[in-house]
Amino acid sequence: MLKSLLVASILLSCVACESISDDDLPDGAIQTGDDMYMVPVGTPDSNGCQLYRAHSPGKMVPQVIFYRRADGTFVVNKAEAACMSS
Protein backbone atom coordinates (compact mmCIF):
# COMPACT_ATOMS: atom_id res chain seq x y z
CA MET A 1 0.00 0.00 0.00
CA LEU A 2 2.71 2.48 0.98
CA LYS A 3 4.77 1.57 -2.06
CA SER A 4 1.85 2.17 -4.45
CA LEU A 5 1.06 5.48 -2.74
CA LEU A 6 4.68 6.59 -3.17
CA VAL A 7 4.67 5.62 -6.86
CA ALA A 8 1.38 7.45 -7.42
CA SER A 9 2.67 10.63 -5.76
CA ILE A 10 5.86 10.55 -7.86
CA LEU A 11 3.86 10.12 -11.06
CA LEU A 12 1.50 12.95 -10.15
CA SER A 13 4.38 15.29 -9.35
CA CYS A 14 5.99 14.49 -12.71
CA VAL A 15 2.74 15.20 -14.53
CA ALA A 16 2.41 18.52 -12.68
CA CYS A 17 5.91 19.54 -13.78
CA GLU A 18 5.15 18.82 -17.42
CA SER A 19 1.77 20.52 -17.52
CA ILE A 20 2.94 24.14 -17.62
CA SER A 21 0.84 26.04 -20.12
CA ASP A 22 1.17 29.52 -21.57
CA ASP A 23 -1.52 30.61 -19.11
CA ASP A 24 0.84 29.73 -16.22
CA LEU A 25 3.62 32.02 -17.51
CA PRO A 26 3.92 35.78 -17.00
CA ASP A 27 2.79 37.98 -19.92
CA GLY A 28 5.42 38.34 -22.62
CA ALA A 29 7.57 35.41 -21.42
CA ILE A 30 10.20 34.35 -23.98
CA GLN A 31 11.46 30.77 -23.69
CA THR A 32 15.26 30.66 -23.61
CA GLY A 33 15.79 27.06 -22.56
CA ASP A 34 14.23 24.05 -20.90
CA ASP A 35 11.91 25.53 -18.25
CA MET A 36 13.68 28.92 -18.52
CA TYR A 37 12.12 32.18 -19.67
CA MET A 38 12.88 35.89 -19.88
CA VAL A 39 10.03 38.19 -18.87
CA PRO A 40 9.77 41.90 -19.73
CA VAL A 41 9.88 44.25 -16.74
CA GLY A 42 7.65 47.29 -17.09
CA THR A 43 8.03 49.52 -20.11
CA PRO A 44 11.25 50.36 -22.00
CA ASP A 45 13.53 52.86 -20.24
CA SER A 46 14.37 56.36 -21.46
CA ASN A 47 16.83 54.91 -24.01
CA GLY A 48 14.22 52.56 -25.41
CA CYS A 49 15.76 49.49 -23.75
CA GLN A 50 13.38 46.81 -22.53
CA LEU A 51 14.47 45.30 -19.21
CA TYR A 52 13.97 41.57 -18.59
CA ARG A 53 14.11 39.23 -15.61
CA ALA A 54 14.71 35.49 -15.61
CA HIS A 55 11.78 33.23 -14.71
CA SER A 56 11.35 29.51 -14.23
CA PRO A 57 8.40 27.65 -12.76
CA GLY A 58 10.71 24.96 -11.36
CA LYS A 59 14.31 26.21 -11.26
CA MET A 60 16.24 28.84 -9.35
CA VAL A 61 17.09 31.93 -11.43
CA PRO A 62 19.50 34.85 -10.96
CA GLN A 63 17.96 38.07 -9.63
CA VAL A 64 19.50 40.51 -12.11
CA ILE A 65 18.25 42.73 -14.92
CA PHE A 66 18.89 41.49 -18.47
CA TYR A 67 18.84 43.26 -21.83
CA ARG A 68 18.32 41.77 -25.28
CA ARG A 69 20.90 41.82 -28.06
CA ALA A 70 20.01 42.16 -31.74
CA ASP A 71 20.58 38.40 -32.19
CA GLY A 72 17.93 37.65 -29.53
CA THR A 73 20.30 36.55 -26.76
CA PHE A 74 20.15 38.14 -23.32
CA VAL A 75 22.99 39.93 -21.52
CA VAL A 76 23.43 41.91 -18.29
CA ASN A 77 25.62 44.56 -19.92
CA LYS A 78 23.35 47.36 -21.15
CA ALA A 79 26.04 48.57 -23.58
CA GLU A 80 25.55 45.32 -25.55
CA ALA A 81 21.77 45.78 -25.86
CA ALA A 82 20.28 46.27 -29.32
CA CYS A 83 18.55 49.48 -28.20
CA MET A 84 21.79 51.32 -27.47
CA SER A 85 23.44 53.51 -30.10
CA SER A 86 27.14 52.94 -30.76
C-alpha positions in Angstrom: 0.0 0.0 0.0 2.7 2.5 1.0 4.8 1.6 -2.1 1.8 2.2 -4.5 1.1 5.5 -2.7 4.7 6.6 -3.2 4.7 5.6 -6.9 1.4 7.5 -7.4 2.7 10.6 -5.8 5.9 10.5 -7.9 3.9 10.1 -11.1 1.5 13.0 -10.1 4.4 15.3 -9.3 6.0 14.5 -12.7 2.7 15.2 -14.5 2.4 18.5 -12.7 5.9 19.5 -13.8 5.2 18.8 -17.4 1.8 20.5 -17.5 2.9 24.1 -17.6 0.8 26.0 -20.1 1.2 29.5 -21.6 -1.5 30.6 -19.1 0.8 29.7 -16.2 3.6 32.0 -17.5 3.9 35.8 -17.0 2.8 38.0 -19.9 5.4 38.3 -22.6 7.6 35.4 -21.4 10.2 34.3 -24.0 11.5 30.8 -23.7 15.3 30.7 -23.6 15.8 27.1 -22.6 14.2 24.0 -20.9 11.9 25.5 -18.2 13.7 28.9 -18.5 12.1 32.2 -19.7 12.9 35.9 -19.9 10.0 38.2 -18.9 9.8 41.9 -19.7 9.9 44.2 -16.7 7.7 47.3 -17.1 8.0 49.5 -20.1 11.2 50.4 -22.0 13.5 52.9 -20.2 14.4 56.4 -21.5 16.8 54.9 -24.0 14.2 52.6 -25.4 15.8 49.5 -23.8 13.4 46.8 -22.5 14.5 45.3 -19.2 14.0 41.6 -18.6 14.1 39.2 -15.6 14.7 35.5 -15.6 11.8 33.2 -14.7 11.4 29.5 -14.2 8.4 27.6 -12.8 10.7 25.0 -11.4 14.3 26.2 -11.3 16.2 28.8 -9.3 17.1 31.9 -11.4 19.5 34.9 -11.0 18.0 38.1 -9.6 19.5 40.5 -12.1 18.3 42.7 -14.9 18.9 41.5 -18.5 18.8 43.3 -21.8 18.3 41.8 -25.3 20.9 41.8 -28.1 20.0 42.2 -31.7 20.6 38.4 -32.2 17.9 37.6 -29.5 20.3 36.6 -26.8 20.1 38.1 -23.3 23.0 39.9 -21.5 23.4 41.9 -18.3 25.6 44.6 -19.9 23.3 47.4 -21.2 26.0 48.6 -23.6 25.5 45.3 -25.6 21.8 45.8 -25.9 20.3 46.3 -29.3 18.6 49.5 -28.2 21.8 51.3 -27.5 23.4 53.5 -30.1 27.1 52.9 -30.8 
